[in-house]
Amino acid sequence: MKYLILLLFFIPTVLWSQYLKSNEDVIYSFDTKAGKKMVLVKDKGNEYIQYRFGGKDRVEMEFPLERNKESWKQFKYKSYHRGGGKQNAGMDLEYLTFLNNGYTYSLFKSYYAEDGSLSTGITVTDDKGKSTDINGIYKSIKGCLCNLEDIELVEKDDSGL
C-alpha cells in the first residue's frame, strides 16, 4: 500500500518536471480548457526565459529552443492598468508576445471591472492575420505575468493597446 501511495505522488512530480527544471521558477502558468498546459519559466539566475506548451504528460513546444541570455530579447511584455472599479471601467490587461515560425503568440491575462470578467489564454496569429484563441482556465493560474514588469531583461512594449 505504501508503494502505491509513493507511486501516486511520484507520477505527477515526474510529469511536472518536464515543465519545470530544478534551476527554474515559474513566471506564469495555466491549464487550458482543451486539457493542455502552458508554462512560462525563467532560470533562477535570470539566465533565460522559456515558454512550454503541451499535454499533461509531455511538452509539445518549447520556445526558444536555446536557453541563454538572448532568449529574453525574443519576448515583449505589455500591460495596462486602470483603477476606479466598475464606475470607471477599471481593468488590468497583461500580454507577453513572441514570434515563432511565422506565428505570433500572445499570452494574456485580463480583468474588466464593469462585468467582473477574468480571462487568460494564448492567441496564436499567422502571418496573414488569422488568429486562434486557446482559452485558459483562470482558476488554474500560477504566478503572474506582472512579475515581468520588474525584470529589465524582457523588452517592454510601449505601443498602445
C-alpha positions as CSV (number, residue, x, y, z in Angstrom):
1,M,0.0,0.0,0.0
2,K,2.8,2.4,0.9
3,Y,4.4,1.8,-2.5
4,L,1.1,2.7,-4.3
5,I,1.0,6.0,-2.3
6,L,4.6,6.7,-3.3
7,L,3.8,5.9,-6.9
8,L,0.8,8.2,-6.9
9,F,2.9,11.0,-5.5
10,F,5.8,10.3,-7.9
11,I,3.9,10.3,-11.2
12,P,2.7,13.9,-11.0
13,T,6.1,15.0,-9.9
14,V,7.8,13.3,-12.9
15,L,5.2,14.8,-15.3
16,W,5.6,18.3,-13.9
17,S,9.4,18.0,-14.1
18,Q,9.1,18.1,-17.9
19,Y,7.7,21.6,-17.5
20,L,9.9,22.9,-14.6
21,K,13.6,22.1,-14.2
22,S,15.3,22.3,-10.8
23,N,17.0,25.5,-11.7
24,E,13.8,27.3,-12.8
25,D,11.0,29.3,-11.4
26,V,7.5,29.6,-12.8
27,I,6.7,33.1,-14.0
28,Y,3.2,32.2,-15.2
29,S,1.3,29.0,-16.0
30,F,-2.2,27.7,-16.5
31,D,-4.1,24.8,-17.8
32,T,-6.3,25.2,-20.9
33,K,-9.9,24.2,-21.4
34,A,-8.7,21.7,-24.0
35,G,-6.6,19.8,-21.4
36,K,-3.2,21.3,-22.3
37,K,-0.7,23.1,-20.1
38,M,1.2,26.4,-20.6
39,V,4.2,27.2,-18.5
40,L,6.4,30.3,-18.8
41,V,9.6,29.7,-16.8
42,K,12.9,31.5,-16.1
43,D,16.2,30.4,-14.8
44,K,16.6,31.3,-11.1
45,G,19.6,33.4,-12.1
46,N,17.7,35.0,-15.0
47,E,20.0,33.3,-17.5
48,Y,17.0,32.5,-19.8
49,I,13.2,32.6,-20.2
50,Q,11.3,29.8,-21.9
51,Y,7.7,29.1,-23.0
52,R,6.5,25.5,-22.8
53,F,3.2,24.1,-24.0
54,G,1.7,20.6,-24.3
55,G,-0.3,17.8,-22.9
56,K,-0.2,16.9,-19.2
57,D,2.3,14.1,-20.0
58,R,4.6,15.7,-22.5
59,V,5.9,19.1,-23.7
60,E,4.9,19.6,-27.3
61,M,6.5,23.0,-27.9
62,E,9.4,24.9,-26.3
63,F,10.4,28.5,-27.3
64,P,13.1,29.4,-27.7
65,L,15.0,26.2,-28.1
66,E,18.2,27.8,-26.9
67,R,18.3,28.5,-23.2
68,N,20.6,31.6,-22.9
69,K,20.5,35.3,-22.1
70,E,19.4,36.1,-25.7
71,S,16.1,34.4,-25.1
72,W,14.9,37.4,-23.1
73,K,15.1,39.6,-26.3
74,Q,12.6,37.3,-28.1
75,F,9.7,38.3,-25.8
76,K,7.8,41.6,-25.4
77,Y,5.8,42.5,-22.3
78,K,2.9,45.0,-22.3
79,S,0.4,45.9,-19.6
80,Y,-2.3,48.4,-18.9
81,H,-3.9,49.1,-15.6
82,R,-6.8,51.4,-14.9
83,G,-8.3,51.6,-11.4
84,G,-11.5,53.1,-10.2
85,G,-13.6,50.0,-10.2
86,K,-16.8,49.5,-12.1
87,Q,-17.8,53.2,-12.3
88,N,-14.5,54.0,-14.1
89,A,-14.4,50.8,-16.2
90,G,-11.4,49.6,-14.3
91,M,-9.2,47.0,-16.0
92,D,-6.0,45.1,-15.8
93,L,-4.5,43.8,-19.1
94,E,-1.2,42.0,-19.4
95,Y,0.4,40.5,-22.6
96,L,3.6,38.7,-23.4
97,T,4.2,38.1,-27.1
98,F,6.8,36.3,-29.2
99,L,7.3,35.3,-32.8
100,N,7.9,31.6,-33.7
101,N,8.0,30.2,-37.3
102,G,5.8,32.9,-38.8
103,Y,3.2,32.8,-35.9
104,T,2.8,35.4,-33.2
105,Y,1.9,34.0,-29.8
106,S,0.3,36.3,-27.3
107,L,-0.2,35.1,-23.7
108,F,-2.8,37.2,-22.0
109,K,-4.5,37.8,-18.7
110,S,-7.3,40.3,-18.3
111,Y,-9.8,41.6,-15.8
112,Y,-12.6,44.0,-16.5
113,A,-14.3,45.6,-13.5
114,E,-17.5,46.5,-15.4
115,D,-18.7,42.9,-15.6
116,G,-16.1,41.3,-13.3
117,S,-14.8,39.1,-16.1
118,L,-11.5,37.4,-15.8
119,S,-9.7,35.5,-18.6
120,T,-6.4,34.0,-19.6
121,G,-5.1,32.2,-22.6
122,I,-3.0,32.3,-25.7
123,T,-3.8,34.0,-29.0
124,V,-1.9,32.5,-32.0
125,T,-1.9,34.6,-35.2
126,D,-0.5,33.5,-38.5
127,D,1.3,35.8,-41.0
128,K,-2.0,36.5,-42.8
129,G,-3.7,37.8,-39.6
130,K,-5.9,34.8,-38.9
131,S,-5.9,34.1,-35.2
132,T,-6.9,31.2,-32.9
133,D,-7.6,31.5,-29.2
134,I,-6.6,28.9,-26.8
135,N,-8.7,29.6,-23.7
136,G,-7.1,29.0,-20.3
137,I,-8.7,28.1,-17.0
138,Y,-8.4,31.2,-14.8
139,K,-8.6,29.2,-11.5
140,S,-5.5,27.2,-12.6
141,I,-3.2,30.2,-12.9
142,K,0.1,30.0,-11.0
143,G,2.4,33.0,-10.9
144,C,1.8,36.4,-12.6
145,L,2.8,38.0,-15.9
146,C,3.1,41.2,-13.8
147,N,6.4,39.9,-12.4
148,L,7.9,40.7,-15.8
149,E,7.5,44.4,-15.1
150,D,10.4,44.4,-12.8
151,I,12.7,42.3,-14.9
152,E,14.7,44.6,-17.2
153,L,15.9,41.8,-19.4
154,V,12.5,41.5,-21.1
155,E,11.6,44.2,-23.6
156,K,8.6,46.4,-22.7
157,D,6.2,47.1,-25.5
158,D,5.0,50.7,-25.1
159,S,2.7,50.7,-28.1
160,G,-1.0,51.3,-27.4
161,L,-3.4,48.6,-26.6
